[in-house]
């Protein structure tokens, strides 16, 4: 026997919960389906278990897309302040860790509970462990064949996410459905993901595993002045994760180990005031001893490659040698071996081409009864709460005007 609903939402993550709730509050009969056993798994693990649920400084410039104007309308209509008001109404305490980045003062579960409570109040029928076997469109509706039987719906909202972190249930279902519907898909790849290193550099950095440093990382014309973390597999930390979204295989990445410093000018001054001090001692003032030692070691090799010897004392550095030091420390370049891939990636870049999607209600232009939202679309935020804001904004846009 076939079931009926005004709206079926696929995917009980951030975008899906927001869309289902919004639709429910308009008086529609809403079914929210997910193939996993628990809703909001990525919400629970996000932000180190604290959920960076929005960024007060959200602008379209914080998103990657082949159609950069697409996100403007939804982000304007549902702003970070709208979600903050929702958080405050539910009495969830939050903190601003970095400028604009809002996290739960407690655990991520508080945001998930907020969303589930709202969905319940809106009358949403949430069904987990429900897989979709087939989706067929009629002139004005959609029929789904599921593990729980047939469902006829007036509108289908696809909020199935990307390929990131498959252990939490990520699949390519949304992309497969888009292909079935004849939509264009842009190539997908892992974003906000650690870099892996070629064996020689990996072995060299391995003893520093667990060490972090304030740096500026540049890749693909974008720079991020945030912490870097050396791991036993390669490089991670916010600056690296940000850069990874702009990286293409084979491209180089540049690290400024001393952002905000005028290295040559500072060393020139120190050469006058403390001529007997060493470069390594100066680096120790700016970085952990082990990292300072490695940078000094690599500088020695850089000098040797130019048939020079790294002087012991600052007094013995020529102006040209100080320039060489400054360039090396502030423009250190390497080529990643790759990334850790979808296994640890926070987001999936690429996806459903937004050229065929309405920026007002996220419906497919030739199939208005189907809407795509969230990460399944070719819209990806930078690190810092932007992807959640996209989930909220796209969910609200798709859940209205049904």
C-alpha positions in Angstrom: 0.0 0.0 0.0 1.4 3.4 -1.0 1.9 6.1 1.6 1.5 9.8 0.7 3.2 13.0 1.9 3.3 16.6 0.8 7.0 16.6 1.1 9.7 13.9 1.4 13.1 15.0 2.5 16.1 12.6 1.9 18.9 13.0 4.5 18.5 13.8 8.2 21.6 15.9 8.4 21.8 19.7 9.0 20.2 20.8 5.7 17.6 18.0 5.7 16.4 18.7 9.2 16.2 22.4 8.5 14.2 21.9 5.3 11.9 19.4 6.9 11.2 21.6 9.8 10.6 24.7 7.6 8.2 22.7 5.4 6.4 21.3 8.5 5.8 24.7 9.9 4.0 25.7 6.7 1.4 23.0 7.5 2.7 20.4 5.0 2.8 16.7 5.8 6.5 16.0 5.9 8.4 12.7 5.8 12.1 12.8 6.6 14.0 9.7 5.6 17.6 8.6 6.2 19.3 5.2 5.5 21.5 5.4 8.7 20.5 4.5 12.2 20.8 8.0 13.8 20.2 11.5 12.6 22.8 14.3 12.5 26.0 12.2 12.8 28.2 14.8 11.2 26.7 17.5 13.4 27.7 15.5 16.5 31.4 15.1 15.4 31.8 18.7 14.0 33.9 21.3 15.6 35.7 18.7 17.7 32.4 17.8 19.3 31.4 21.4 19.9 29.8 22.2 16.6 30.9 25.4 14.9 27.2 26.1 14.0 27.6 29.4 12.1 29.9 32.2 11.3 28.7 35.8 11.9 30.9 37.1 9.1 29.4 34.9 6.4 29.5 36.3 2.9 29.2 34.7 -0.6 33.0 35.2 -0.8 33.5 32.4 1.8 32.1 29.7 -0.7 33.6 27.8 -3.6 31.4 27.2 -6.6 31.6 27.3 -10.4 28.5 29.6 -10.1 29.6 32.0 -7.3 26.4 34.1 -7.5 24.1 31.2 -6.8 24.4 31.3 -3.0 23.8 35.0 -2.6 20.0 34.9 -2.4 19.6 32.1 0.2 22.4 33.6 2.4 20.7 37.0 2.3 17.3 35.6 3.3 18.5 33.4 6.2 21.5 35.0 8.0 23.7 33.8 10.8 21.7 36.0 13.2 18.5 34.1 12.3 20.1 30.9 13.5 21.7 32.5 16.5 18.1 33.7 17.5 17.0 30.0 17.2 19.9 28.8 19.4 19.1 31.5 22.0 15.4 30.5 22.1 16.4 27.0 22.9 18.7 28.2 25.7 21.9 26.8 24.1 25.0 28.5 25.4 27.7 29.4 22.9 31.1 31.0 22.6 32.9 32.9 19.9 36.3 31.1 19.6 37.7 33.0 16.6 36.2 36.2 15.1 32.7 35.2 13.9 33.1 31.5 14.7 30.3 30.4 17.1 30.6 27.1 18.9 28.5 25.4 21.5 29.7 26.1 25.0 28.8 22.5 25.7 28.5 19.6 23.2 27.3 19.4 19.6 24.4 17.3 20.8 22.7 20.5 21.9 22.4 21.7 18.3 21.2 18.3 17.1 18.6 18.2 20.0 17.5 21.7 19.0 16.9 20.6 15.4 15.1 17.4 16.4 12.9 19.3 18.8 12.0 21.8 16.1 11.3 19.0 13.7 9.0 17.3 16.2 7.2 20.6 16.9 6.7 21.1 13.2 5.1 17.6 12.9 7.9 16.0 10.9 7.7 12.2 10.6 11.4 11.1 11.0 12.2 7.6 9.8 15.7 6.2 10.0 17.0 3.0 8.5 15.0 3.7 5.4 16.8 3.1 2.0 15.6 4.4 -1.3 15.5 1.9 -4.1 14.0 4.0 -6.9 12.8 7.5 -7.6 10.3 8.2 -10.4 8.9 11.5 -11.5 5.4 12.2 -12.8 4.1 15.4 -14.2 3.7 17.1 -10.9 4.8 14.6 -8.2 7.4 12.0 -7.2 7.1 8.3 -6.4 9.7 6.7 -4.2 10.2 2.9 -3.8 11.8 2.5 -0.4 12.6 -0.3 2.1 9.4 0.7 3.9 7.2 0.6 0.8 6.1 3.1 -1.9 5.7 6.8 -1.1 4.0 9.4 -3.3 5.1 12.9 -2.6 4.2 16.3 -4.0 7.8 17.5 -3.5 11.1 15.7 -3.0 14.0 17.6 -1.3 17.4 15.9 -1.7 19.7 16.7 1.3 21.9 13.6 1.0 25.2 15.4 1.4 28.5 14.5 -0.2 31.1 11.8 -0.1 32.9 13.0 3.0 33.5 10.6 6.0 31.8 7.5 4.6 32.0 5.9 8.1 29.2 8.3 9.1 27.0 7.1 6.3 28.0 9.3 3.4 27.2 7.9 0.0 26.9 9.1 -3.6 23.1 8.7 -3.7 22.4 12.3 -4.4 24.8 12.4 -7.3 23.4 9.2 -8.7 19.9 10.7 -8.5 21.0 13.9 -10.2 22.5 11.9 -13.1 19.3 9.9 -13.4 17.4 13.2 -13.7 19.8 14.3 -16.4 21.5 17.0 -14.4 25.1 18.0 -14.9 27.6 17.1 -12.2 30.8 18.9 -11.6 33.8 16.7 -10.6 33.9 16.0 -6.9 36.9 15.9 -4.6 37.7 16.0 -1.0 37.9 19.5 0.6 38.9 20.8 4.1 41.2 17.8 4.3 44.8 17.2 5.5 47.7 16.9 3.1 49.9 13.8 2.8 53.6 14.2 2.0 56.1 12.5 -0.2 58.3 10.0 1.8 61.4 12.2 2.2 59.5 15.2 3.7 57.2 12.9 5.6 60.1 11.2 7.3 61.7 14.5 8.0 58.7 16.0 9.7 57.7 12.8 11.5 59.7 13.6 14.7 57.6 16.8 15.0 54.3 15.0 14.9 51.8 16.7 17.2 53.5 20.1 17.0 51.5 23.2 15.9 52.6 26.6 14.7 51.0 29.9 13.6 51.7 30.2 9.9 50.2 31.6 6.7 49.5 29.0 4.0 49.0 30.0 0.3 47.5 27.9 -2.4 45.7 28.6 -5.6 45.9 32.4 -5.0 44.3 32.2 -1.5 46.1 32.7 1.8 45.1 31.6 5.3 46.9 32.8 8.4 45.8 30.1 10.9 47.5 27.3 12.8 49.3 24.4 11.1 49.6 21.0 12.7 52.3 18.4 11.8 50.9 14.9 12.0 52.4 11.4 11.5 50.8 11.3 8.1 51.5 14.8 6.9 50.2 18.3 7.5 46.8 19.4 9.0 45.4 22.2 11.1 43.0 25.0 10.0 45.4 26.7 7.5 46.1 23.5 5.7 42.5 22.4 5.6 41.6 25.8 4.1 44.3 25.5 1.5 43.3 22.0 0.5 40.0 23.2 -0.9 42.0 25.3 -3.5 44.6 22.6 -4.2 44.9 20.6 -7.4 47.1 17.5 -7.7 50.6 18.4 -8.6 50.3 22.0 -7.5 52.7 23.5 -4.9 51.8 25.1 -1.5 53.7 27.9 0.1 54.1 28.3 3.9 55.1 31.5 5.6 56.6 30.3 8.9 56.7 33.8 10.3 53.6 35.7 9.2 53.3 39.3 10.2 57.1 39.7 10.6 59.5 41.7 8.5 62.1 39.0 8.8 65.0 40.8 6.9 64.5 44.1 8.7 64.2 42.4 12.1 67.4 40.3 11.6 69.2 43.3 10.2 68.4 45.2 13.4 69.4 42.2 15.6 72.7 42.0 13.7 73.5 45.4 15.1 72.1 45.1 18.6 73.0 41.4 19.3 75.7 40.5 16.7 76.8 37.3 18.6 73.3 35.8 18.6 72.4 33.0 16.2 69.7 32.5 13.7 68.6 29.4 15.6 68.2 31.3 18.9 66.1 33.9 17.1 63.9 31.2 15.6 63.5 29.7 19.1 61.8 32.9 20.1 59.1 32.4 17.5 58.6 28.7 17.3 59.0 25.5 19.4 62.6 24.4 19.8 62.2 21.3 17.6 60.6 23.2 14.7 63.2 26.0 15.0 65.9 23.4 14.9 64.4 21.8 11.7 64.0 25.2 10.0 67.7 26.0 10.8 68.7 22.6 9.4 66.8 23.1 6.2 68.3 26.6 5.9 71.7 25.1 6.1 70.9 22.8 3.2 69.4 25.7 1.3 72.6 27.7 1.7 74.7 24.6 0.8 72.7 24.2 -2.4 73.9 27.7 -3.3 77.5 26.8 -2.3 77.2 29.0 0.8 77.6 28.2 4.5 75.1 29.4 7.1 77.0 31.7 9.4 77.0 30.9 13.1 76.5 34.5 14.3 74.2 37.1 12.9 77.2 39.5 12.7 78.6 37.4 9.9 75.5 37.5 7.6 75.7 39.6 4.5 72.6 41.5 3.4 72.1 39.1 0.5 72.3 36.2 2.9 69.6 37.8 5.2 67.4 38.2 2.1 67.9 34.5 1.4 66.9 33.6 4.9 63.8 35.8 4.7 62.7 34.3 1.4 63.2 30.8 2.6 61.3 31.2 5.9 58.4 33.2 4.4 58.1 31.4 1.0 58.8 27.8 1.9 57.3 25.8 -0.9 56.4 22.1 -1.1 54.2 19.8 -3.3 51.8 17.6 -1.4 51.7 13.9 -2.3 48.0 14.1 -2.1 45.3 14.4 0.5 43.8 12.0 3.0 40.7 11.9 0.8 37.1 11.5 1.7 38.0 9.4 4.8 38.8 12.5 6.8 37.5 15.3 4.6 35.1 17.7 6.2 33.4 18.5 2.9 33.0 17.5 -0.7 33.8 20.0 -3.4 31.9 20.0 -6.7 28.6 18.2 -7.1 25.2 19.1 -8.7 25.7 22.0 -11.1 23.7 24.9 -9.8 23.0 26.3 -13.3 20.0 24.0 -13.4 18.8 24.9 -9.9 16.6 27.8 -8.9 18.4 30.1 -6.4 15.1 31.1 -4.9 13.6 27.7 -3.9 16.4 25.2 -5.0 14.0 23.4 -7.4 15.3 21.8 -10.5 14.3 24.1 -13.3 12.6 21.5 -15.5 11.4 19.4 -12.5 10.0 21.8 -10.0 8.8 19.0 -7.7 12.4 18.1 -6.9 14.8 20.3 -4.9 18.5 19.8 -4.1 20.1 21.5 -1.0 23.2 21.5 1.1 26.5 19.8 0.3 25.2 17.7 -2.6 25.2 21.0 -4.6 28.3 22.6 -6.1 28.6 25.1 -3.2 31.3 24.5 -0.5 32.1 26.8 2.4 35.5 27.5 3.8 36.4 26.3 7.3 34.8 28.1 10.2 31.0 27.5 10.3 30.2 28.5 6.8 29.1 25.1 5.6 26.5 24.9 8.5 25.2 28.3 7.5 24.8 27.1 4.0 22.9 24.1 5.3 20.5 26.3 7.3 20.0 28.9 4.5 19.5 26.3 1.7 17.2 24.2 3.9 15.0 27.2 4.8 14.8 28.3 1.1 13.8 24.9 -0.1 11.3 24.3 2.8 9.3 27.4 2.0 6.9 28.2 -0.9 5.9 24.6 -1.4 
